[in-house]
Amino acid sequence: MSPYFVLKIVLRLVLICGSSVAAIFIYLNGFPITSFFVFFLVIVFFVELYFAFYRPFQDIQKTLRSMLSEDFSMQTSSSRKGEIFGVLSQVYEKQRHAFFEQESVKLIYDNLFNGISTGVLILRKSDENDWEIFLMNLGFAEIFQIPKFASWHNLQRNLPQFTQKLESIDFSTVQQTLDIAVDHKEKQAFSLKTSTIQTYNYTYFTVLLDSVQSIVEKKEKQAWYDLMKVIAHEIMNTLTPINSLVGSLQYYADKEQWEQEDENDFKESLKTIQKKTVQMLAFVDNYRQLSQFPQAQKSHTNLAHVVESVIEMMQSWANEKGIKLKFIAEFPEIYHTIDPNLTEHVLVNLITNSLHALGKSQKKEKEITVRIHQETSRTFIEVIDNGIGIDPMIREKIFIPFFTTREKGAGIGLSLSKNCMEAQDGYLNFQSNESETVFLMTFV
């Protein structure tokens, strides 16, 4: 409370007391009308004193209620900064600024979340209350063809199958696929990722939902874009010099007399065109191999024998390069239903790539290990080299047809190997770091 405000109250009290004494004194001295007028002034002073106290505290009450209800539409008076609620006014203005700043940030996040195709649902609850919807983006609403609900109970009524799934996992952190029938149609597969965040007052449960079909379509589309870039690059590298050489040949053809140097240049141009044509034919033949892949002829085969035969075939090449090539088998006989020829083709490609990779390594001890083992109904073959690893910048591109980092490589080895494994209902994956690369052949 400011001294100025206290001084005004004290002066008002002194004035009221003095006026009251004066009114009594005048009345006792036989002037009733004058004393009545003075008493009326005393009442006016009392009323003015009441409002002098009431108005500031009324403003304080309004300010506190506005802050409590987060209604910051009220404007505080800048002329009262020195009065009792001056500090409160400053707090109010600070809270008001923070509130509108928070609303702006929320608007930005809403626009950000609504601009992505991934379905995002964020639930929130306190210890005393049930779950409530904190945020639902347009992507989530469009997946299920529903409006953007603000109530968890409305979501339970409209998406019982989905909400029951969340309840069955007890709103815990999971990452799995989920089959849901949307709008009473056939079931669709979705990738479900959930996480839980605990704050001081609330528990937040985040749900990320992606259509598996959309993910696959995006990856396929990106793979085609990458493939078209490689094909266009290869074609342009072939046709551009050919086009230039054809112009030179036309120049020589228009000359009436040739010198010996012209004749030599003409022959060299023809040789270059022939060389580029052969390269283009090889490129087209590689593409034909990818597009006309033979069907697998599977049989019950001892995989250990297949690996041993490949090791024996590649051993001399490894010895020439000073690379140790070894084989580790869990059992001497490991049977699985495979295509032996396709499997051998994959192993040769993978070991060849490892030999080239180790050729760039500066390590003294270079080693390639082929390991075979079984887990339940699956059989695994690992091709491990201790080379320099695969550059992180190209790891997503190594299975793209015609992509290669070798000067004379065709860029179809890993693509064909992946096709060979998929033709046998298997998989080909890899892991790599700065000191080791592992290609994993999985037979299911």
C-alpha positions in Angstrom: 0.0 0.0 0.0 1.5 3.3 -1.1 2.1 6.2 1.4 0.2 8.5 -0.9 -2.9 6.2 -0.7 -2.6 6.0 3.1 -2.3 9.8 3.4 -5.5 10.3 1.4 -7.4 7.8 3.7 -6.1 9.5 6.9 -7.0 13.0 5.5 -10.5 11.7 4.7 -10.9 10.3 8.2 -9.7 13.5 9.8 -12.2 15.5 7.7 -15.0 13.2 8.6 -14.2 13.3 12.4 -13.8 17.1 12.3 -17.1 17.6 10.4 -18.9 15.3 12.8 -17.6 17.3 15.8 -18.5 20.6 14.1 -22.0 19.3 13.4 -22.6 18.4 17.0 -21.1 21.7 18.2 -23.4 23.7 15.9 -26.5 21.7 16.9 -25.8 22.2 20.6 -25.4 26.0 20.0 -29.0 26.3 18.5 -28.4 26.0 14.8 -30.2 22.7 13.8 -30.5 23.5 10.1 -26.8 24.3 9.7 -25.9 21.2 11.7 -28.2 19.1 9.5 -26.3 20.4 6.4 -23.0 19.6 8.1 -24.2 16.1 9.0 -25.2 15.6 5.3 -21.6 16.5 4.3 -20.3 13.9 6.8 -22.5 11.3 5.1 -21.2 12.4 1.7 -17.6 12.1 3.1 -18.4 8.5 4.4 -19.7 7.5 1.0 -16.7 9.0 -0.8 -14.4 7.2 1.7 -16.2 3.9 1.0 -15.7 4.2 -2.7 -12.1 5.3 -2.2 -11.5 1.9 -0.6 -13.9 -0.1 -2.7 -12.8 0.9 -6.2 -9.1 -0.2 -5.9 -10.1 -3.5 -4.3 -12.8 -4.0 -6.9 -10.2 -3.5 -9.6 -7.9 -6.0 -7.9 -10.7 -8.5 -7.7 -11.6 -8.1 -11.4 -7.9 -8.5 -12.3 -7.5 -11.7 -10.2 -10.7 -13.2 -11.7 -9.5 -12.4 -15.2 -6.2 -14.1 -14.6 -7.9 -17.1 -12.9 -10.3 -17.6 -15.9 -7.6 -16.8 -18.5 -9.7 -14.0 -19.8 -7.2 -11.3 -20.8 -9.6 -9.0 -22.7 -9.5 -6.5 -19.9 -7.2 -3.5 -20.2 -5.5 -2.2 -17.0 -5.3 1.5 -16.4 -1.8 2.9 -16.9 -2.6 5.9 -14.7 -2.7 3.8 -11.5 0.7 2.3 -11.5 1.6 4.1 -8.2 -1.5 2.8 -6.4 -2.1 -0.4 -4.5 -2.8 -2.6 -7.5 0.1 -1.2 -9.5 2.3 -4.3 -9.1 -0.7 -6.6 -9.7 -1.4 -4.7 -13.0 2.2 -5.4 -14.1 1.8 -9.1 -13.2 -1.5 -9.1 -15.2 0.1 -7.5 -18.2 3.0 -10.0 -18.1 0.6 -12.9 -17.8 -1.5 -11.4 -20.6 1.5 -11.2 -22.9 2.6 -14.8 -22.1 -0.9 -16.0 -22.7 -1.2 -14.5 -26.2 2.4 -15.7 -27.0 1.3 -19.2 -26.0 -1.7 -18.9 -28.2 0.5 -17.9 -31.1 2.8 -20.8 -30.6 -0.2 -23.2 -30.4 -1.5 -21.8 -33.7 1.9 -22.5 -35.3 1.9 -26.0 -33.9 -1.6 -26.6 -35.1 -0.7 -25.5 -38.6 2.4 -27.7 -38.5 0.6 -30.8 -37.3 -2.3 -30.3 -39.7 0.2 -30.0 -42.6 1.5 -33.6 -42.2 -0.2 -36.8 -43.4 0.7 -38.8 -40.3 -2.2 -39.0 -37.9 -1.4 -37.4 -34.6 -3.5 -37.8 -31.4 -2.4 -36.4 -28.1 -4.3 -37.3 -25.0 -4.0 -35.6 -21.6 -5.1 -36.4 -18.1 -4.5 -35.3 -14.5 -4.5 -37.6 -11.5 -8.1 -36.9 -10.7 -9.6 -36.7 -14.2 -10.1 -39.1 -17.1 -8.4 -38.7 -20.5 -9.1 -35.7 -22.6 -8.1 -34.8 -26.2 -5.3 -32.3 -26.1 -4.6 -32.3 -29.8 -6.0 -34.1 -32.9 -4.6 -33.1 -36.3 -6.4 -33.3 -39.7 -4.3 -36.3 -40.7 -5.8 -38.4 -37.9 -9.4 -37.2 -38.7 -8.9 -37.9 -42.4 -7.6 -41.5 -41.8 -10.8 -42.4 -39.9 -13.2 -40.0 -41.8 -14.3 -38.3 -38.6 -14.5 -34.7 -37.4 -11.8 -33.3 -35.1 -13.3 -34.4 -31.7 -12.5 -32.5 -28.6 -13.8 -35.1 -26.2 -12.3 -38.5 -25.5 -15.9 -40.0 -24.8 -17.0 -38.9 -28.3 -13.9 -40.6 -29.8 -14.7 -43.8 -27.8 -18.3 -43.8 -29.3 -17.1 -43.2 -32.9 -13.9 -45.3 -32.9 -14.5 -48.1 -30.3 -12.1 -50.5 -32.0 -9.2 -48.0 -32.0 -9.8 -46.7 -28.5 -10.2 -50.2 -27.1 -6.8 -51.0 -28.6 -5.2 -48.0 -26.7 -6.9 -49.2 -23.5 -5.7 -52.8 -24.1 -2.0 -51.6 -24.1 -2.8 -49.5 -21.0 -1.7 -46.3 -22.7 1.9 -47.5 -22.7 4.7 -47.0 -25.2 4.5 -49.4 -28.2 5.5 -49.7 -31.8 3.6 -52.1 -33.9 1.2 -52.6 -36.8 -2.5 -52.4 -36.3 -5.4 -53.7 -38.6 -8.5 -51.4 -38.4 -11.7 -51.4 -40.5 -12.3 -47.7 -41.4 -15.9 -46.7 -42.1 -17.1 -50.4 -42.1 -14.8 -51.2 -45.1 -12.1 -53.8 -45.4 -9.4 -53.7 -42.7 -6.3 -51.6 -43.4 -2.9 -52.0 -41.9 -1.5 -49.0 -39.9 1.8 -48.4 -38.2 1.2 -47.4 -34.6 3.7 -45.6 -32.4 2.8 -44.4 -28.9 4.7 -42.7 -26.1 3.9 -41.4 -22.7 5.2 -38.1 -21.2 4.8 -37.3 -17.5 4.8 -33.6 -16.5 4.2 -31.9 -13.1 0.4 -31.7 -13.5 -0.5 -34.0 -16.4 0.2 -37.3 -18.2 0.4 -36.9 -22.0 -0.1 -39.9 -24.3 1.0 -39.4 -27.9 -0.3 -41.5 -30.8 1.3 -41.5 -34.2 -0.6 -43.4 -37.0 0.5 -44.0 -40.5 -1.1 -46.1 -43.3 1.3 -48.9 -44.1 0.0 -48.7 -47.7 0.9 -45.0 -47.9 4.4 -45.7 -46.5 5.0 -48.4 -49.1 3.7 -46.2 -51.9 5.9 -43.3 -50.9 9.0 -45.6 -50.7 8.1 -47.2 -54.1 7.6 -43.8 -55.7 10.9 -42.5 -54.3 12.6 -45.7 -55.5 11.2 -45.1 -59.0 12.4 -41.4 -58.9 15.9 -42.5 -57.9 15.9 -45.2 -60.6 14.8 -42.7 -63.3 17.6 -40.3 -62.2 20.2 -43.1 -62.6 18.8 -44.2 -66.0 18.6 -40.7 -67.3 22.1 -40.0 -66.1 23.4 -43.1 -67.9 21.6 -42.4 -71.1 22.7 -38.8 -71.2 26.3 -39.8 -70.5 26.1 -42.1 -73.6 24.1 -40.0 -76.0 25.8 -36.6 -75.4 29.2 -37.7 -76.7 27.6 -39.6 -79.5 25.6 -36.6 -80.6 28.8 -34.5 -80.6 30.7 -37.1 -82.6 28.0 -37.4 -85.2 28.4 -33.6 -85.8 32.1 -34.1 -86.3 31.4 -37.0 -88.7 29.0 -34.9 -90.7 31.7 -32.2 -90.9 34.2 -34.8 -92.4 31.5 -36.2 -94.7 30.9 -32.7 -96.3 34.7 -32.3 -97.1 35.7 -33.1 -100.7 39.2 -34.0 -99.8 40.5 -35.6 -96.7 43.9 -35.3 -95.1 45.5 -38.2 -93.2 44.7 -36.4 -89.9 41.0 -36.2 -90.9 40.9 -39.8 -91.7 42.4 -40.7 -88.3 39.9 -38.5 -86.5 37.0 -40.1 -88.5 38.1 -43.6 -87.5 38.6 -42.6 -83.8 35.1 -41.1 -83.8 33.6 -44.3 -85.1 35.4 -46.3 -82.5 34.2 -44.1 -79.7 30.6 -44.3 -81.0 30.9 -48.1 -81.2 32.3 -48.2 -77.6 29.4 -46.0 -76.3 26.9 -48.1 -78.2 28.3 -51.3 -76.6 28.0 -49.6 -73.1 24.4 -48.7 -73.8 23.6 -52.3 -74.9 25.2 -53.6 -71.7 23.2 -51.2 -69.7 19.9 -52.3 -71.4 20.9 -55.9 -70.9 21.4 -55.3 -67.2 18.0 -53.7 -67.0 16.5 -56.7 -68.8 18.0 -59.0 -66.2 16.3 -57.0 -63.5 12.9 -56.9 -65.2 12.9 -60.5 -66.4 14.0 -62.3 -63.3 13.5 -66.1 -63.3 11.2 -67.8 -60.7 12.9 -69.6 -57.8 13.2 -73.4 -58.0 13.2 -74.2 -54.3 14.2 -77.5 -52.8 15.2 -78.9 -49.3 18.9 -78.0 -49.3 21.8 -78.1 -46.9 22.8 -74.4 -46.8 26.1 -75.2 -45.1 27.2 -77.0 -48.2 26.1 -74.2 -50.5 28.2 -71.7 -48.4 31.2 -74.0 -48.3 31.2 -74.3 -52.1 31.1 -70.5 -52.5 33.9 -70.1 -50.0 36.1 -72.6 -51.9 35.4 -70.8 -55.2 36.3 -67.3 -53.8 39.2 -68.4 -51.6 41.9 -68.0 -54.3 40.8 -64.4 -55.1 40.8 -63.6 -51.4 44.3 -65.0 -51.0 45.6 -62.9 -53.9 44.3 -59.7 -52.1 45.7 -60.9 -48.7 42.2 -61.1 -47.2 41.3 -63.9 -44.7 38.0 -65.6 -45.7 36.5 -67.9 -43.1 33.3 -69.8 -42.5 31.5 -70.4 -39.2 28.5 -72.8 -39.1 26.3 -73.5 -36.1 25.9 -77.1 -37.2 27.6 -79.0 -40.1 24.2 -79.6 -41.7 21.6 -76.8 -41.8 18.7 -77.6 -44.0 16.2 -75.1 -45.4 13.9 -74.9 -48.5 15.7 -72.6 -50.9 16.9 -72.1 -54.5 20.6 -73.2 -54.3 21.5 -71.3 -57.5 20.0 -68.0 -56.5 21.4 -68.3 -53.0 24.9 -69.0 -54.4 24.5 -66.0 -56.7 23.7 -63.7 -53.7 26.7 -65.0 -51.7 29.1 -64.5 -54.6 27.8 -60.9 -55.0 28.1 -60.1 -51.3 31.6 -61.6 -50.9 32.8 -59.8 -54.1 31.5 -56.5 -52.7 33.3 -57.2 -49.4 36.6 -58.0 -51.3 36.4 -54.7 -53.2 35.5 -52.8 -49.9 38.5 -54.3 -48.1 40.7 -53.3 -51.0 40.2 -49.7 -49.9 40.9 -50.4 -46.3 44.2 -49.5 -44.7 43.9 -52.2 -42.0 46.7 -54.7 -41.7 44.4 -57.6 -40.9 41.6 -57.8 -43.4 38.9 -60.4 -42.8 35.6 -61.6 -44.3 33.5 -64.0 -42.1 30.5 -65.9 -43.4 28.4 -67.1 -40.5 25.3 -69.4 -40.8 22.9 -70.1 -37.9 19.2 -70.9 -37.2 16.6 -69.4 -34.9 13.2 -71.2 -34.6 12.0 -71.7 -38.2 14.4 -69.1 -39.8 17.9 -69.5 -41.2 20.4 -66.7 -41.3 23.6 -66.1 -43.3 25.8 -63.2 -42.3 28.5 -61.8 -44.6 30.8 -59.7 -42.3 33.8 -57.7 -43.3 36.0 -55.4 -41.2 36.4 -52.7 -43.8 35.7 -49.0 -43.8 31.9 -49.4 -43.7 29.3 -47.9 -46.0 29.2 -44.1 -46.2 26.0 -42.9 -44.4 25.3 -40.6 -47.3 24.7 -43.6 -49.7 23.2 -46.2 -47.4 19.7 -45.6 -48.6 20.8 -45.9 -52.3 22.8 -49.1 -52.4 19.8 -51.3 -53.4 18.8 -48.9 -56.2 19.5 -50.5 -59.6 22.5 -49.1 -61.5 23.8 -47.1 -58.4 27.4 -47.8 -57.9 30.5 -46.3 -56.3 33.0 -48.5 -58.3 34.4 -47.0 -61.4 33.7 -50.1 -63.5 30.7 -51.4 -61.5 27.3 -52.0 -63.2 25.3 -51.2 -60.1 23.0 -54.2 -60.4 24.7 -56.7 -58.0 22.9 -55.7 -54.8 19.6 -55.1 -56.7 19.8 -58.6 -58.2 20.8 -60.1 -54.8 17.8 -58.5 -53.1 15.5 -59.8 -55.9 17.1 -63.3 -55.5 16.2 -63.3 -51.8 12.7 -62.0 -52.3 12.1 -64.6 -55.0 12.8 -67.2 -52.3 10.4 -65.4 -49.8 13.5 -64.2 -48.0 15.1 -60.8 -47.1 18.4 -59.1 -47.5 19.4 -56.3 -45.1 22.6 -54.7 -43.8 24.1 -52.9 -40.9 27.3 -50.8 -41.2 29.6 -48.6 -39.1 33.1 -47.3 -39.5 34.8 -50.6 -38.8 32.4 -53.3 -39.9 29.6 -54.1 -42.4 27.2 -57.0 -42.1 24.9 -58.2 -44.8 22.1 -60.4 -43.5 20.4 -63.0 -45.6 17.2 -64.2 -44.0 15.4 -67.4 -45.1 11.8 -67.7 -43.7 
